[in-house]
Amino acid sequence: MGRTKRLSIMRVILSFTGVMALVLAYFVWRQPLETIKILVALNFLIAGIGQLTRAIFFPELE
């Protein structure tokens, strides 16, 4: 039972960090277009999608 609770907490944390990365990607993307800002936004976008995918589909990975 302890492991299940731990995994659900990990899933919430991973989901939260994924959502925050997607929000950061949105705000960086809305700035005036410069190459470095686009790269940073894409980095946050990829990280956010990766964290959300990991949290939803692979919660057993830590």
mmCIF file of the N, C-alpha and C atoms, coordinates in Angstrom:
data_MODEL
# 
_entry.id   MODEL 
# 
loop_
_atom_site.group_PDB 
_atom_site.id 
_atom_site.type_symbol 
_atom_site.label_atom_id 
_atom_site.label_alt_id 
_atom_site.label_comp_id 
_atom_site.label_asym_id 
_atom_site.label_entity_id 
_atom_site.label_seq_id 
_atom_site.pdbx_PDB_ins_code 
_atom_site.Cartn_x 
_atom_site.Cartn_y 
_atom_site.Cartn_z 
_atom_site.occupancy 
_atom_site.B_iso_or_equiv 
_atom_site.pdbx_formal_charge 
_atom_site.auth_seq_id 
_atom_site.auth_comp_id 
_atom_site.auth_asym_id 
_atom_site.auth_atom_id 
_atom_site.pdbx_PDB_model_num 
ATOM 1   N N  . MET A 1 1  ? 0.819  -1.194 0.000   1.00 0.00 ? 1  MET A N  1 
ATOM 2   C CA . MET A 1 1  ? 0.000  0.000  0.000   1.00 0.00 ? 1  MET A CA 1 
ATOM 3   C C  . MET A 1 1  ? 0.862  1.257  0.000   1.00 0.00 ? 1  MET A C  1 
ATOM 4   N N  . GLY A 1 2  ? 1.972  1.222  0.739   1.00 0.00 ? 2  GLY A N  1 
ATOM 5   C CA . GLY A 1 2  ? 2.855  2.377  0.771   1.00 0.00 ? 2  GLY A CA 1 
ATOM 6   C C  . GLY A 1 2  ? 3.422  2.698  -0.602  1.00 0.00 ? 2  GLY A C  1 
ATOM 7   N N  . ARG A 1 3  ? 3.732  1.639  -1.361  1.00 0.00 ? 3  ARG A N  1 
ATOM 8   C CA . ARG A 1 3  ? 4.292  1.848  -2.693  1.00 0.00 ? 3  ARG A CA 1 
ATOM 9   C C  . ARG A 1 3  ? 3.265  2.481  -3.623  1.00 0.00 ? 3  ARG A C  1 
ATOM 10  N N  . THR A 1 4  ? 2.010  2.071  -3.517  1.00 0.00 ? 4  THR A N  1 
ATOM 11  C CA . THR A 1 4  ? 0.963  2.654  -4.349  1.00 0.00 ? 4  THR A CA 1 
ATOM 12  C C  . THR A 1 4  ? 0.816  4.140  -4.058  1.00 0.00 ? 4  THR A C  1 
ATOM 13  N N  . LYS A 1 5  ? 0.832  4.493  -2.775  1.00 0.00 ? 5  LYS A N  1 
ATOM 14  C CA . LYS A 1 5  ? 0.715  5.905  -2.414  1.00 0.00 ? 5  LYS A CA 1 
ATOM 15  C C  . LYS A 1 5  ? 1.920  6.685  -2.928  1.00 0.00 ? 5  LYS A C  1 
ATOM 16  N N  . ARG A 1 6  ? 3.100  6.093  -2.803  1.00 0.00 ? 6  ARG A N  1 
ATOM 17  C CA . ARG A 1 6  ? 4.312  6.759  -3.270  1.00 0.00 ? 6  ARG A CA 1 
ATOM 18  C C  . ARG A 1 6  ? 4.262  6.984  -4.776  1.00 0.00 ? 6  ARG A C  1 
ATOM 19  N N  . LEU A 1 7  ? 3.794  5.990  -5.509  1.00 0.00 ? 7  LEU A N  1 
ATOM 20  C CA . LEU A 1 7  ? 3.703  6.132  -6.957  1.00 0.00 ? 7  LEU A CA 1 
ATOM 21  C C  . LEU A 1 7  ? 2.681  7.188  -7.344  1.00 0.00 ? 7  LEU A C  1 
ATOM 22  N N  . SER A 1 8  ? 1.577  7.267  -6.620  1.00 0.00 ? 8  SER A N  1 
ATOM 23  C CA . SER A 1 8  ? 0.582  8.272  -6.967  1.00 0.00 ? 8  SER A CA 1 
ATOM 24  C C  . SER A 1 8  ? 1.113  9.672  -6.674  1.00 0.00 ? 8  SER A C  1 
ATOM 25  N N  . ILE A 1 9  ? 1.895  9.818  -5.598  1.00 0.00 ? 9  ILE A N  1 
ATOM 26  C CA . ILE A 1 9  ? 2.509  11.115 -5.318  1.00 0.00 ? 9  ILE A CA 1 
ATOM 27  C C  . ILE A 1 9  ? 3.507  11.455 -6.421  1.00 0.00 ? 9  ILE A C  1 
ATOM 28  N N  . MET A 1 10 ? 4.292  10.474 -6.855  1.00 0.00 ? 10 MET A N  1 
ATOM 29  C CA . MET A 1 10 ? 5.248  10.691 -7.944  1.00 0.00 ? 10 MET A CA 1 
ATOM 30  C C  . MET A 1 10 ? 4.518  11.078 -9.222  1.00 0.00 ? 10 MET A C  1 
ATOM 31  N N  . ARG A 1 11 ? 3.396  10.442 -9.482  1.00 0.00 ? 11 ARG A N  1 
ATOM 32  C CA . ARG A 1 11 ? 2.608  10.750 -10.671 1.00 0.00 ? 11 ARG A CA 1 
ATOM 33  C C  . ARG A 1 11 ? 2.094  12.192 -10.623 1.00 0.00 ? 11 ARG A C  1 
ATOM 34  N N  . VAL A 1 12 ? 1.628  12.636 -9.460  1.00 0.00 ? 12 VAL A N  1 
ATOM 35  C CA . VAL A 1 12 ? 1.151  14.015 -9.307  1.00 0.00 ? 12 VAL A CA 1 
ATOM 36  C C  . VAL A 1 12 ? 2.297  14.999 -9.521  1.00 0.00 ? 12 VAL A C  1 
ATOM 37  N N  . ILE A 1 13 ? 3.458  14.701 -8.946  1.00 0.00 ? 13 ILE A N  1 
ATOM 38  C CA . ILE A 1 13 ? 4.612  15.595 -9.095  1.00 0.00 ? 13 ILE A CA 1 
ATOM 39  C C  . ILE A 1 13 ? 5.039  15.675 -10.559 1.00 0.00 ? 13 ILE A C  1 
ATOM 40  N N  . LEU A 1 14 ? 5.118  14.536 -11.229 1.00 0.00 ? 14 LEU A N  1 
ATOM 41  C CA . LEU A 1 14 ? 5.512  14.535 -12.634 1.00 0.00 ? 14 LEU A CA 1 
ATOM 42  C C  . LEU A 1 14 ? 4.491  15.269 -13.494 1.00 0.00 ? 14 LEU A C  1 
ATOM 43  N N  . SER A 1 15 ? 3.215  15.069 -13.216 1.00 0.00 ? 15 SER A N  1 
ATOM 44  C CA . SER A 1 15 ? 2.181  15.772 -13.970 1.00 0.00 ? 15 SER A CA 1 
ATOM 45  C C  . SER A 1 15 ? 2.285  17.276 -13.754 1.00 0.00 ? 15 SER A C  1 
ATOM 46  N N  . PHE A 1 16 ? 2.514  17.688 -12.509 1.00 0.00 ? 16 PHE A N  1 
ATOM 47  C CA . PHE A 1 16 ? 2.627  19.113 -12.199 1.00 0.00 ? 16 PHE A CA 1 
ATOM 48  C C  . PHE A 1 16 ? 3.820  19.734 -12.922 1.00 0.00 ? 16 PHE A C  1 
ATOM 49  N N  . THR A 1 17 ? 4.973  19.053 -12.892 1.00 0.00 ? 17 THR A N  1 
ATOM 50  C CA . THR A 1 17 ? 6.142  19.607 -13.573 1.00 0.00 ? 17 THR A CA 1 
ATOM 51  C C  . THR A 1 17 ? 5.928  19.641 -15.082 1.00 0.00 ? 17 THR A C  1 
ATOM 52  N N  . GLY A 1 18 ? 5.229  18.643 -15.615 1.00 0.00 ? 18 GLY A N  1 
ATOM 53  C CA . GLY A 1 18 ? 4.921  18.646 -17.044 1.00 0.00 ? 18 GLY A CA 1 
ATOM 54  C C  . GLY A 1 18 ? 4.022  19.799 -17.428 1.00 0.00 ? 18 GLY A C  1 
ATOM 55  N N  . VAL A 1 19 ? 2.994  20.048 -16.634 1.00 0.00 ? 19 VAL A N  1 
ATOM 56  C CA . VAL A 1 19 ? 2.082  21.160 -16.908 1.00 0.00 ? 19 VAL A CA 1 
ATOM 57  C C  . VAL A 1 19 ? 2.819  22.491 -16.785 1.00 0.00 ? 19 VAL A C  1 
ATOM 58  N N  . MET A 1 20 ? 3.664  22.622 -15.772 1.00 0.00 ? 20 MET A N  1 
ATOM 59  C CA . MET A 1 20 ? 4.418  23.870 -15.605 1.00 0.00 ? 20 MET A CA 1 
ATOM 60  C C  . MET A 1 20 ? 5.350  24.110 -16.794 1.00 0.00 ? 20 MET A C  1 
ATOM 61  N N  . ALA A 1 21 ? 5.968  23.051 -17.306 1.00 0.00 ? 21 ALA A N  1 
ATOM 62  C CA . ALA A 1 21 ? 6.838  23.203 -18.470 1.00 0.00 ? 21 ALA A CA 1 
ATOM 63  C C  . ALA A 1 21 ? 6.036  23.630 -19.694 1.00 0.00 ? 21 ALA A C  1 
ATOM 64  N N  . LEU A 1 22 ? 4.823  23.086 -19.853 1.00 0.00 ? 22 LEU A N  1 
ATOM 65  C CA . LEU A 1 22 ? 3.978  23.497 -20.972 1.00 0.00 ? 22 LEU A CA 1 
ATOM 66  C C  . LEU A 1 22 ? 3.545  24.952 -20.835 1.00 0.00 ? 22 LEU A C  1 
ATOM 67  N N  . VAL A 1 23 ? 3.224  25.388 -19.619 1.00 0.00 ? 23 VAL A N  1 
ATOM 68  C CA . VAL A 1 23 ? 2.856  26.791 -19.384 1.00 0.00 ? 23 VAL A CA 1 
ATOM 69  C C  . VAL A 1 23 ? 4.042  27.705 -19.692 1.00 0.00 ? 23 VAL A C  1 
ATOM 70  N N  . LEU A 1 24 ? 5.233  27.322 -19.244 1.00 0.00 ? 24 LEU A N  1 
ATOM 71  C CA . LEU A 1 24 ? 6.423  28.115 -19.550 1.00 0.00 ? 24 LEU A CA 1 
ATOM 72  C C  . LEU A 1 24 ? 6.677  28.169 -21.053 1.00 0.00 ? 24 LEU A C  1 
ATOM 73  N N  . ALA A 1 25 ? 6.467  27.053 -21.744 1.00 0.00 ? 25 ALA A N  1 
ATOM 74  C CA . ALA A 1 25 ? 6.635  27.041 -23.196 1.00 0.00 ? 25 ALA A CA 1 
ATOM 75  C C  . ALA A 1 25 ? 5.673  28.022 -23.853 1.00 0.00 ? 25 ALA A C  1 
ATOM 76  N N  . TYR A 1 26 ? 4.436  28.077 -23.379 1.00 0.00 ? 26 TYR A N  1 
ATOM 77  C CA . TYR A 1 26 ? 3.449  29.003 -23.939 1.00 0.00 ? 26 TYR A CA 1 
ATOM 78  C C  . TYR A 1 26 ? 3.885  30.458 -23.745 1.00 0.00 ? 26 TYR A C  1 
ATOM 79  N N  . PHE A 1 27 ? 4.305  30.802 -22.522 1.00 0.00 ? 27 PHE A N  1 
ATOM 80  C CA . PHE A 1 27 ? 4.676  32.190 -22.251 1.00 0.00 ? 27 PHE A CA 1 
ATOM 81  C C  . PHE A 1 27 ? 5.946  32.592 -22.996 1.00 0.00 ? 27 PHE A C  1 
ATOM 82  N N  . VAL A 1 28 ? 6.916  31.674 -23.107 1.00 0.00 ? 28 VAL A N  1 
ATOM 83  C CA . VAL A 1 28 ? 8.124  31.991 -23.869 1.00 0.00 ? 28 VAL A CA 1 
ATOM 84  C C  . VAL A 1 28 ? 7.781  32.153 -25.346 1.00 0.00 ? 28 VAL A C  1 
ATOM 85  N N  . TRP A 1 29 ? 6.884  31.317 -25.852 1.00 0.00 ? 29 TRP A N  1 
ATOM 86  C CA . TRP A 1 29 ? 6.504  31.365 -27.263 1.00 0.00 ? 29 TRP A CA 1 
ATOM 87  C C  . TRP A 1 29 ? 5.800  32.669 -27.605 1.00 0.00 ? 29 TRP A C  1 
ATOM 88  N N  . ARG A 1 30 ? 5.067  33.250 -26.653 1.00 0.00 ? 30 ARG A N  1 
ATOM 89  C CA . ARG A 1 30 ? 4.327  34.486 -26.890 1.00 0.00 ? 30 ARG A CA 1 
ATOM 90  C C  . ARG A 1 30 ? 5.233  35.714 -26.954 1.00 0.00 ? 30 ARG A C  1 
ATOM 91  N N  . GLN A 1 31 ? 6.491  35.580 -26.562 1.00 0.00 ? 31 GLN A N  1 
ATOM 92  C CA . GLN A 1 31 ? 7.428  36.706 -26.611 1.00 0.00 ? 31 GLN A CA 1 
ATOM 93  C C  . GLN A 1 31 ? 7.807  36.992 -28.064 1.00 0.00 ? 31 GLN A C  1 
ATOM 94  N N  . PRO A 1 32 ? 8.374  38.177 -28.322 1.00 0.00 ? 32 PRO A N  1 
ATOM 95  C CA . PRO A 1 32 ? 8.848  38.470 -29.692 1.00 0.00 ? 32 PRO A CA 1 
ATOM 96  C C  . PRO A 1 32 ? 9.807  37.380 -30.173 1.00 0.00 ? 32 PRO A C  1 
ATOM 97  N N  . LEU A 1 33 ? 9.644  37.000 -31.418 1.00 0.00 ? 33 LEU A N  1 
ATOM 98  C CA . LEU A 1 33 ? 10.376 35.845 -31.938 1.00 0.00 ? 33 LEU A CA 1 
ATOM 99  C C  . LEU A 1 33 ? 11.869 36.132 -32.071 1.00 0.00 ? 33 LEU A C  1 
ATOM 100 N N  . GLU A 1 34 ? 12.639 35.362 -31.380 1.00 0.00 ? 34 GLU A N  1 
ATOM 101 C CA . GLU A 1 34 ? 14.090 35.328 -31.526 1.00 0.00 ? 34 GLU A CA 1 
ATOM 102 C C  . GLU A 1 34 ? 14.481 33.861 -31.459 1.00 0.00 ? 34 GLU A C  1 
ATOM 103 N N  . THR A 1 35 ? 15.563 33.528 -32.095 1.00 0.00 ? 35 THR A N  1 
ATOM 104 C CA . THR A 1 35 ? 15.958 32.120 -32.196 1.00 0.00 ? 35 THR A CA 1 
ATOM 105 C C  . THR A 1 35 ? 16.106 31.465 -30.831 1.00 0.00 ? 35 THR A C  1 
ATOM 106 N N  . ILE A 1 36 ? 16.764 32.149 -29.900 1.00 0.00 ? 36 ILE A N  1 
ATOM 107 C CA . ILE A 1 36 ? 17.011 31.531 -28.593 1.00 0.00 ? 36 ILE A CA 1 
ATOM 108 C C  . ILE A 1 36 ? 15.705 31.308 -27.844 1.00 0.00 ? 36 ILE A C  1 
ATOM 109 N N  . LYS A 1 37 ? 14.757 32.232 -27.983 1.00 0.00 ? 37 LYS A N  1 
ATOM 110 C CA . LYS A 1 37 ? 13.474 32.070 -27.297 1.00 0.00 ? 37 LYS A CA 1 
ATOM 111 C C  . LYS A 1 37 ? 12.688 30.907 -27.893 1.00 0.00 ? 37 LYS A C  1 
ATOM 112 N N  . ILE A 1 38 ? 12.769 30.723 -29.193 1.00 0.00 ? 38 ILE A N  1 
ATOM 113 C CA . ILE A 1 38 ? 12.094 29.589 -29.828 1.00 0.00 ? 38 ILE A CA 1 
ATOM 114 C C  . ILE A 1 38 ? 12.696 28.280 -29.323 1.00 0.00 ? 38 ILE A C  1 
ATOM 115 N N  . LEU A 1 39 ? 14.020 28.229 -29.225 1.00 0.00 ? 39 LEU A N  1 
ATOM 116 C CA . LEU A 1 39 ? 14.670 27.007 -28.744 1.00 0.00 ? 39 LEU A CA 1 
ATOM 117 C C  . LEU A 1 39 ? 14.303 26.713 -27.296 1.00 0.00 ? 39 LEU A C  1 
ATOM 118 N N  . VAL A 1 40 ? 14.244 27.753 -26.465 1.00 0.00 ? 40 VAL A N  1 
ATOM 119 C CA . VAL A 1 40 ? 13.862 27.561 -25.068 1.00 0.00 ? 40 VAL A CA 1 
ATOM 120 C C  . VAL A 1 40 ? 12.419 27.083 -24.980 1.00 0.00 ? 40 VAL A C  1 
ATOM 121 N N  . ALA A 1 41 ? 11.527 27.680 -25.779 1.00 0.00 ? 41 ALA A N  1 
ATOM 122 C CA . ALA A 1 41 ? 10.123 27.270 -25.771 1.00 0.00 ? 41 ALA A CA 1 
ATOM 123 C C  . ALA A 1 41 ? 9.981  25.818 -26.216 1.00 0.00 ? 41 ALA A C  1 
ATOM 124 N N  . LEU A 1 42 ? 10.699 25.430 -27.252 1.00 0.00 ? 42 LEU A N  1 
ATOM 125 C CA . LEU A 1 42 ? 10.641 24.040 -27.710 1.00 0.00 ? 42 LEU A CA 1 
ATOM 126 C C  . LEU A 1 42 ? 11.187 23.087 -26.651 1.00 0.00 ? 42 LEU A C  1 
ATOM 127 N N  . ASN A 1 43 ? 12.218 23.509 -25.942 1.00 0.00 ? 43 ASN A N  1 
ATOM 128 C CA . ASN A 1 43 ? 12.767 22.685 -24.866 1.00 0.00 ? 43 ASN A CA 1 
ATOM 129 C C  . ASN A 1 43 ? 11.725 22.452 -23.777 1.00 0.00 ? 43 ASN A C  1 
ATOM 130 N N  . PHE A 1 44 ? 11.058 23.532 -23.343 1.00 0.00 ? 44 PHE A N  1 
ATOM 131 C CA . PHE A 1 44 ? 10.011 23.391 -22.334 1.00 0.00 ? 44 PHE A CA 1 
ATOM 132 C C  . PHE A 1 44 ? 8.862  22.527 -22.854 1.00 0.00 ? 44 PHE A C  1 
ATOM 133 N N  . LEU A 1 45 ? 8.502  22.694 -24.123 1.00 0.00 ? 45 LEU A N  1 
ATOM 134 C CA . LEU A 1 45 ? 7.407  21.926 -24.705 1.00 0.00 ? 45 LEU A CA 1 
ATOM 135 C C  . LEU A 1 45 ? 7.735  20.435 -24.709 1.00 0.00 ? 45 LEU A C  1 
ATOM 136 N N  . ILE A 1 46 ? 8.926  20.094 -25.165 1.00 0.00 ? 46 ILE A N  1 
ATOM 137 C CA . ILE A 1 46 ? 9.329  18.686 -25.206 1.00 0.00 ? 46 ILE A CA 1 
ATOM 138 C C  . ILE A 1 46 ? 9.419  18.108 -23.796 1.00 0.00 ? 46 ILE A C  1 
ATOM 139 N N  . ALA A 1 47 ? 9.981  18.888 -22.869 1.00 0.00 ? 47 ALA A N  1 
ATOM 140 C CA . ALA A 1 47 ? 10.080 18.415 -21.484 1.00 0.00 ? 47 ALA A CA 1 
ATOM 141 C C  . ALA A 1 47 ? 8.700  18.211 -20.873 1.00 0.00 ? 47 ALA A C  1 
ATOM 142 N N  . GLY A 1 48 ? 7.789  19.138 -21.133 1.00 0.00 ? 48 GLY A N  1 
ATOM 143 C CA . GLY A 1 48 ? 6.434  19.030 -20.591 1.00 0.00 ? 48 GLY A CA 1 
ATOM 144 C C  . GLY A 1 48 ? 5.696  17.819 -21.122 1.00 0.00 ? 48 GLY A C  1 
ATOM 145 N N  . ILE A 1 49 ? 5.777  17.608 -22.424 1.00 0.00 ? 49 ILE A N  1 
ATOM 146 C CA . ILE A 1 49 ? 5.110  16.445 -23.016 1.00 0.00 ? 49 ILE A CA 1 
ATOM 147 C C  . ILE A 1 49 ? 5.730  15.154 -22.487 1.00 0.00 ? 49 ILE A C  1 
ATOM 148 N N  . GLY A 1 50 ? 7.056  15.145 -22.362 1.00 0.00 ? 50 GLY A N  1 
ATOM 149 C CA . GLY A 1 50 ? 7.732  13.955 -21.838 1.00 0.00 ? 50 GLY A CA 1 
ATOM 150 C C  . GLY A 1 50 ? 7.335  13.641 -20.409 1.00 0.00 ? 50 GLY A C  1 
ATOM 151 N N  . GLN A 1 51 ? 7.279  14.664 -19.565 1.00 0.00 ? 51 GLN A N  1 
ATOM 152 C CA . GLN A 1 51 ? 6.909  14.447 -18.162 1.00 0.00 ? 51 GLN A CA 1 
ATOM 153 C C  . GLN A 1 51 ? 5.462  13.981 -18.052 1.00 0.00 ? 51 GLN A C  1 
ATOM 154 N N  . LEU A 1 52 ? 4.562  14.599 -18.801 1.00 0.00 ? 52 LEU A N  1 
ATOM 155 C CA . LEU A 1 52 ? 3.158  14.189 -18.742 1.00 0.00 ? 52 LEU A CA 1 
ATOM 156 C C  . LEU A 1 52 ? 2.984  12.758 -19.236 1.00 0.00 ? 52 LEU A C  1 
ATOM 157 N N  . THR A 1 53 ? 3.653  12.420 -20.332 1.00 0.00 ? 53 THR A N  1 
ATOM 158 C CA . THR A 1 53 ? 3.561  11.059 -20.863 1.00 0.00 ? 53 THR A CA 1 
ATOM 159 C C  . THR A 1 53 ? 4.095  10.051 -19.854 1.00 0.00 ? 53 THR A C  1 
ATOM 160 N N  . ARG A 1 54 ? 5.224  10.381 -19.242 1.00 0.00 ? 54 ARG A N  1 
ATOM 161 C CA . ARG A 1 54 ? 5.809  9.472  -18.247 1.00 0.00 ? 54 ARG A CA 1 
ATOM 162 C C  . ARG A 1 54 ? 4.887  9.318  -17.045 1.00 0.00 ? 54 ARG A C  1 
ATOM 163 N N  . ALA A 1 55 ? 4.296  10.414 -16.594 1.00 0.00 ? 55 ALA A N  1 
ATOM 164 C CA . ALA A 1 55 ? 3.433  10.358 -15.414 1.00 0.00 ? 55 ALA A CA 1 
ATOM 165 C C  . ALA A 1 55 ? 2.153  9.579  -15.686 1.00 0.00 ? 55 ALA A C  1 
ATOM 166 N N  . ILE A 1 56 ? 1.612  9.724  -16.881 1.00 0.00 ? 56 ILE A N  1 
ATOM 167 C CA . ILE A 1 56 ? 0.327  9.087  -17.189 1.00 0.00 ? 56 ILE A CA 1 
ATOM 168 C C  . ILE A 1 56 ? 0.497  7.617  -17.559 1.00 0.00 ? 56 ILE A C  1 
ATOM 169 N N  . PHE A 1 57 ? 1.461  7.325  -18.430 1.00 0.00 ? 57 PHE A N  1 
ATOM 170 C CA . PHE A 1 57 ? 1.560  5.977  -18.981 1.00 0.00 ? 57 PHE A CA 1 
ATOM 171 C C  . PHE A 1 57 ? 2.581  5.086  -18.274 1.00 0.00 ? 57 PHE A C  1 
ATOM 172 N N  . PHE A 1 58 ? 3.585  5.678  -17.628 1.00 0.00 ? 58 PHE A N  1 
ATOM 173 C CA . PHE A 1 58 ? 4.633  4.884  -16.991 1.00 0.00 ? 58 PHE A CA 1 
ATOM 174 C C  . PHE A 1 58 ? 4.878  5.344  -15.559 1.00 0.00 ? 58 PHE A C  1 
ATOM 175 N N  . PRO A 1 59 ? 3.879  5.270  -14.693 1.00 0.00 ? 59 PRO A N  1 
ATOM 176 C CA . PRO A 1 59 ? 4.070  5.765  -13.321 1.00 0.00 ? 59 PRO A CA 1 
ATOM 177 C C  . PRO A 1 59 ? 5.045  4.911  -12.507 1.00 0.00 ? 59 PRO A C  1 
ATOM 178 N N  . GLU A 1 60 ? 5.318  3.690  -12.966 1.00 0.00 ? 60 GLU A N  1 
ATOM 179 C CA . GLU A 1 60 ? 6.220  2.829  -12.201 1.00 0.00 ? 60 GLU A CA 1 
ATOM 180 C C  . GLU A 1 60 ? 7.682  3.246  -12.369 1.00 0.00 ? 60 GLU A C  1 
ATOM 181 N N  . LEU A 1 61 ? 7.987  4.058  -13.378 1.00 0.00 ? 61 LEU A N  1 
ATOM 182 C CA . LEU A 1 61 ? 9.354  4.544  -13.560 1.00 0.00 ? 61 LEU A CA 1 
ATOM 183 C C  . LEU A 1 61 ? 9.626  5.682  -12.593 1.00 0.00 ? 61 LEU A C  1 
ATOM 184 N N  . GLU A 1 62 ? 10.778 5.635  -11.966 1.00 0.00 ? 62 GLU A N  1 
ATOM 185 C CA . GLU A 1 62 ? 11.117 6.700  -11.008 1.00 0.00 ? 62 GLU A CA 1 
ATOM 186 C C  . GLU A 1 62 ? 12.421 7.345  -11.390 1.00 0.00 ? 62 GLU A C  1 
# 
